[in-house]
């Protein structure tokens, strides 16, 4: 004899999925980043909006290797007027980033605090 069971989940018992929308926006302008630091929750994303007339390339720290937070690298190169969003940031940590085209200039460096 075989016995089968049915498991029912109540409201709120199913795992939550990461947010597909952006939790914060960082503007890249001719004068730098605004804000330079944002705080989001684990599972969220950040949008970068380029309001400058030239392109910018958003990359994860450290400079040259870009390995700290790979989800930041999904932004890539932003043409003038373009916006792009990071991948889902899945680990609580601080993610440094910079404009690869201006990697030694602190005007183009910032942080995403993931809590």
TAFEN-V416557 format. One record per helix or strand of 3 or more residues. SS is the DSSP state (h for helix, s for strand). FROM is the first residue (numbers start at 1). TO is the last residue. If there is no record, write none. Layout:
<<SS	FROM	TO> <SS	FROM	TO>>
This chain:
<<s	22	29> <s	32	34> <s	37	40> <s	44	50> <s	56	60> <h	70	74> <s	76	78> <s	83	85> <s	93	99> <h	100	102> <h	106	108> <s	109	114>>
